[in-house]
Amino acid sequence: MEDTAKKIIYIRQAVAGGTDNYCRALQKMFADDPLYQAMPIQDYPIVGSRLFHYYYKPAPLKRAISQADIVHVNGYTAFGTIQALYYAHRQKKKVVYSPHWHPFRHLRHPMMGKLFFQLLLKPFIKRCADTVVTINSEDTQYFRQFHPNVVQIPHWYTPPSPMSTRQPDAQPDGNKPLLLFVGRIDDPVKGIEHLYHLPKDQYDVHCVGKGTLRRSDFTHHPSLTQTELQQLYRQAALTVIPSKYEAFSYVALESMINGTPVVMSDNVRIADYLDGIGGYRIFHYTDYAQFQQAVKEMIGCKVDIEKVEQIFNADTIRQKYLKVYNTKS
């Protein structure tokens, strides 16, 4: 690694989830880059707060920022995001901001989330962020209302490294179409109640994720390796994503890349990139009859895998991030 490489740090709350996966994927993408070196992900010490979710202990965060040339801040519902933006701006670093934004109506506390954003976080985004990176058309439109430099970049697909050759514990019932659900089963945002409206004995339903199922005829996989999950995608006739809201959806992307069509709610934003591509169907969230009809009609449909691969190509998207990191403040 050249000593002249600009150093990048990724700041996000230290909890597992989509934001953490995004940061780790970016760090891996640029870990060996000769011009923009991504530093290892660190969990900077935080203090929990009932009012502000969490905030960082100032000294370790300031020290980490001082060692970087580019500070990529992630998040929008906690005071720690404000701290990271402010400290990076004060130290005259290039600041890239990925909000991982959800419309306020989809937050757990919509009014409190909106007040926090409008009164506290928004002024710091306007003042401190050189570039805002969004991932769908809805958040792009929102942030362009008040920031002059918004770049929309989708997530990308990287084939998983082999981690296991073990078969999933429960094998599919070859007499029924296999329907696949991947997500937190007990999380109301994931919309698993749609599956409970499916007729019994018509589908072989497999659910991957933590939680408790309310139907005994469904097969539960509490956890799978990425390789095992990929195998289940290929065995499935259809993947269902009935979420209340998804800012993107890795599940939809992974399913379609593996050739399995998708039925998803009208609040799953990966659809912003899929116009004219075969292999998915949208239904209106909470319209259970429409959901059942979409499931019935999409089984056996073909996915335009090559087109999906072109849109979410990792090398192409890497060039987009290089351009963001290379843009002068």
Secondary structure, DSSP 4 states (H G I P E B T S, - for coil): --TTPEEEEEE--SSSSHHHHHHHHHHHHHTT-SSEEEPPP----EEEETTTEEEE-HHHHHHHHHT-SEEEEE-SSSHHHHHHHHHHHHTT-EEEEE-----GGGSSSHHHHHHHIIIIIHHHHHHH-SEEEESSHHHHHHHTTT-S-EEE----B-PPPP---PPPSSPP-TTSPEEEEES-TT-GGG-GGGGGGSPTTS-EEEEESSS--S-TTSEEES---HHHHHHHHHH-SEEEE--S-BSS-HHHHHHHHTT--EEEETTBGGGGG-TT-SSEEEE-TT-HHHHHHHHHHHTTPPP-HHHHHHHTBHHHHHHHHHHHHHS--
